[in-house]
Structures are given as C-alpha cells and as structure tokens.
Amino acid sequence: MPVLWLFLVVLALTGSGFFIGRQRALASAKGDSRNLHSRLPYYGTHAAISVIVPSLLVMAIWLFVQPLVVSSAAEAVLPQALLTADASAGLLMAEVHRVGAELVDQGVTGPLAALVPAGTTAELIPAIELYVANTHTGHLWMSIAVILVALVMGGLALRPINAEFRARNTVERTIMALLIAAASLAILTTVGIVLSMLFETINFFGLHSWTDFFFGTTWAPNFRGDSDLSILPLLWGTLYISLIALIVAVPTGLFAAVYLSEYAGPKTRAFAKPLLEILAGIPTIVYGLFALLTVGPMLTTLFSAGGLLGVDWMKGATSVLTAGVVMGIMLIPFVSSLSDDIINAVPQSMRDGSLGLGATHSETIRQVVIPAALPGIVGAILLAASRAIGETMIVVMGAGALAKFSLNPLESMTTITTRIVSQLTGDGDFSSPETLVAFALGLSLFVLTLGLNVLALFIVRKYREQYE
Amino acid sequence: MYDAPSLEKNVDQKATKIAAKDVQVYYGDTHAIKDVSVDLLANTVTAFIGPSGCGKSTFLRCLNRMNDTIDICRVQGDIRLDGEDIYDKRVDPVQLRAKVGMVFQKPNPFPKSIYDNVAYGPRIHGLARGKSELDEIVESALRRAALWGEVKDRLDAPGTGLSGGQQQRLCIARAVATAPEVLLMDEPCSALDPIATAQVEELIDELRENFSVVIVTHSMQQAARVSQKTAFFHLGNLVEYGDTTQIFTNPIDPRTESYITGRIG
C-alpha cells in the first residue's frame, strides 16, 4: 500500500517540521520565548501547515489524475480485433481495470502472463501489463513528488523563522483559508447539483416537447415511446396536498406558538417546547406509516361505502386528505417553533404599552403582538410550504399514485416528488424521456421551492430591520 | 439652581386621588418597597425622585397593577383609588389600567399608523360610537399632546416613523385618548433631547388640568420644573414627601438634602 506509507511519511515530515520550526524560533530568541513575536507553538504550526497542506494537495491531485492517464494508455493498446466484436471498449477496459488493480495490490512487477488469474481474456494481457507497469511507475513518481514538495515547502517555511517572524498572523490566514474552503465546497456542491439537473433536463427537452411538459394535461408514461409527460396534474396534486397540510399546520402551529410564548409559565414551556419539537425529529417515513396504517383506514371508515357516515365518497385508504393531514401534523412543530421565536422577538415594551392602556392579554396579542410579528410569521409559513412541496415519503404512502385533476380531497392523487421516485427506480433505459423526465420534474420542484424560500427570507429580513 | 415652578402651588385644598398605605413589594426574596404610605392629590403633578434601584418605578407600577404581569412580584398593603381598594379581588386590573394610564421610559408606539395608535384605547374600550366621534377623540388627544400640527397631514403614516420626541408625545396622546383619571409616567424624557424634553414638560403641566400626573424622573431640575409635590425614595423607603418647593429648598431629612445637593445617589 504505497499510498498509506506515503501518507505516514508526510505525517512524520509534518511532525518534524513542527519541532524544527519551534526549535529555530527558540534558538533565534536565545532560549527565552518572551522575546518572540508569537507564542512558541505558532512557529511549529506554521512550519507543519506549510509541509502538510501542499504535499497532501499534490497527492490528492495525483491520485485523481493518474488513473485517467494510465487507462487511456492501456486503452490505446487494446487489440482492434476484439473491439469490432460485440464487446465495447468500456467492457474490455472494465476487465483490464479489475485484473490490473488486483495485480497491483499483490505488488506484482515485470512480465505477468503466468500470474494473470484464470479466465482472463488472453488478448488483453498486453493492456493489463501496460496498466500494471504504468501504475507502479506512477506511484513511484508520486512518492518522489510528494516528498520533494514536502521538503521544499517545509524548507521555505523554516527559512524566515526568527524572533520577529509573525507566525500568529500566517496561522490566522491559513485558518481563514480553511474556513473559506469549507464554505465554497458547500456552495459549489449546490451549483453542481443544479448543473447536473440542468444538463439532464436539456437532454429531456431534446427528446420530448416542452409544450407537452408544461401545458399538457395528462401524465401517462409508457414504454412504447408515445408517453404523455405533463407536469400539470402532478403540480396540482402537489399544491392540493400542500394546501391541506398548511390548513392543518398553520392555525395549530400558530396557536401553539402563541400559547407557549405568551401564556405558558417557564415550567410548562420548558416541558412542552421540547416535546413539540420531538415531532420535528420523527423521520417522515414513520409519518408515512402513520398515514398508511392509521389515518387512511380511519378516513375510510368514515367516508367509504358502508362507512359510519353512510356515504360513498372514498374508494381506497390513500387520498389527498390522508397525506395532507399527516403532512400537516409533521409541519406543526416547524410553524410553531419558528413563530415562537418571532413572537418572542417582539419587544416587551409593545406588550406593556398595550396592557398599560387597559387592553386584555388576548387583545394585546391579536392587535399588537401578532401584527408586529406578522411578516416573520408569513416567512415561517412560506418555509413550511416549501417543505410540504418537497415532501416525499408521506405522499408515497398516503396519497396514492394516480395523476389527475380533481377537487375531491378523498380521491387519491400523486405529486411531483413521488413521480420522480417512480420514474427513476424502474428498469427504464437512462436515455429515454420516461426516465429523463424525472430531472425536469426535479428542476421544476427546485425552482418552485427556491422561489418560496427566497420570498420567505426576503420577508423575514425586511421585518428584522424594524426594531434595529 | 432650581427654576421656580411657573404655576402657583395652592395644592392644599385638592382631594386625595390615590391613597397608598403600608405598601410592601417583593421580587422573589428581595424586599423592594418597604412600608410606603403616600397620598397623591387630584389635578397635581407628583414627582418621584431617588437614586437608581430605589424602587420609585416599582412603586409607580403598583398604582396600575402593571406588576401583575411579572410572575415573581408580590404586592402587599393597601392602595385606594378614589377610596376603592385596587387590589381587591373584585377589581378588574384591565379596567383599572384604563383609568390609570401609563407612559413608559422608551417611546413604544405600536407598528400601526399614527391614527390607529391613538385610536387603540378608545377602540378597545368602546369610547366612540362612530367614526366621526373617534376622529374627534383622536384629534383632541393629538392636540392635547401638542402633536396635531406636526402629524395632521399624515395620520396614515406609521407611528414608528416619527422622531423620538414625536413618538413619546404620540404615546402620551395614546394614553390621553383612553380618558384616564391618573397618568403615570416612568421617566418619560430619559430618551429625549432637551428640546423634546421641554415640549413634553410643557405638556405635563397642561395635563394637570384634567388628570393627576405621577412622574418618575432622574432629573431634579425636571422634578422642580414640572411638579407641585415631590416624593424622595431611597433603598425602597419613602424618605420624604412634601411640596416641591419645600423639598428642594428646605428638606427635613438629611438624606434628602444629601441627594438633592448631589452627595448620594
């Protein structure tokens, strides 16, 4: 395992860099650390960082690039006879990779015709030989390069160390660079996700007309190649279920927040608030089970034929209402916790002013506290709405799978998220519009929730400026 | 050193509005107010002075039961408004606060329009029978608070957009519009500049015609300028209570003298 050994060598060099840096600084200060610009460990840390960061960077880049170079070299010597037959270059290279990596792990060098495991295609042996040889050479050069970089950078870092050297400031800069790297990684990942969806979406619109996707009225994927793939019935289901969820969650969550922040004593609050927030920690699949096993059958006993109400409105246990109610329960802690924080942020002087004029507690809340907190509460509701739109598990288990336009909340419908799951988890070809439509759906969903989140953040931020 | 109050001080024949007797206030285990007895007169400005933490604001908040909103606060003793015990079980603190209005240290207009701020109290208590009557109440309250001229063209603008001094006068107008009998003011000028302070002080003097005004202040000059009666609090005790001129020119208690001459506080 040359990589592991190389890593240990770099660590050892880092450690010695730390001690040499420390010693150099101490020697330059004539043994008294009070004469130094920075505290002693900073000099060591400066040297250690200068060794480990560039050398690991070189190692990471090398490990990423080397297989690409080695593979393309091996691919060049693939026998043309095999290529023209039924096996593609990709399949042949997979075998080269598999056998080659095995041999590299065993540390084999030189001619290896005898060592190749049984069952390997004989014609591939030259390619495998080249692969193994190149990999070994690559690792050797990588070790040399990494150790060289470590030594050179360490030397460069050690040279300026003396009593006046500002090691504290250089360490500070390194830490800032680390934090920036972490922040950019998160942002770049988001950009990457959006771009990958964007490219697949463009592929999809190359295969399927965009007018049907955005303005058609039927969702009927099939594998004959004449599918109707329209987002509108799915969007309708999504928005309908989200609306029911919000009708359940907003009043309940808001009233809970008002009770917790305005009426409850410190003891009740300390007990009830965490209890309410436990609801937020329940995995959505568990809510889905609750929808499937409890709420659905309960609604069936009320509304289906032969049910308690004697009406025949509901055909099966899955319905918009089932999913909406359960999703609403899921959103209650979300709304209440955010609203609670916002209501608490309303200054006490507002309440005093209202109470001092002879208003009752609830008049104060209705006419002063809630209006003052309203923009923040609206923001909380919009955030809850974007969670509802993006929710998957509850609708998979509670809402059914029929894409249609209907106003009856007791019928089953389906949402964008559940269709993404079903289009991608089938055995469809990855280049067919029936599969690629998932990316277009995902991007539409992303744009929808992003818009809601931006709106919510905008409203919340505008509200925050009021009391500052 | 002290400006002589501009109005004549014949307060002796005035009726007692609020009578407090042996009032004790506890915050948890802290004894914040000890044995305070005081008679506050009608149509008089009474100033509470004293060093920080002496209990003057706490005592002020007892007079309209604002201390009820603080969980750990307990009030004992006897406080009567027009002879009626305000801590009696039958008294509704909400009704009481309509009669004993309050203006706070920091201007706290509601995030509503200027009109709605002033109309807040009358609407809650149903003081106006129609829109035109409400308009009249709002206008007269704003006139009383010397704010009408500045805001009459923008009654729909938010109250939070006014300047600090205007906001405080808006809060006074808001309190006046509820038609209280007593007006409690907790350091109403501490967040204001000297010009706004002068306007508010002038206003307080005019309010005396219709209300009893009780004002807590850290400024002894202000107490001397606006009040006819002054009470000096120290460490939760009411040390001395008397005519403002007497307190500032001829104090009886040595602690009062030390405070007004700046030796303690």
Interface residues (C-beta under 8 A of the other chain):
Chain A: G265 P266 P347 S349 M350 R351 D352 G353 S354 L355 G356 L357 G358 A359 T360 E363 Q367 V368 P371 A372 Q466
Chain B: N64 M66 T69 D71 V94 Q95 L96 R97 A98 K99 G101 M102 V103 F104 K106 N108 P109 F110 P111 K112 Y120 G121 I124 H125 T160 C171 R174 A175 T178
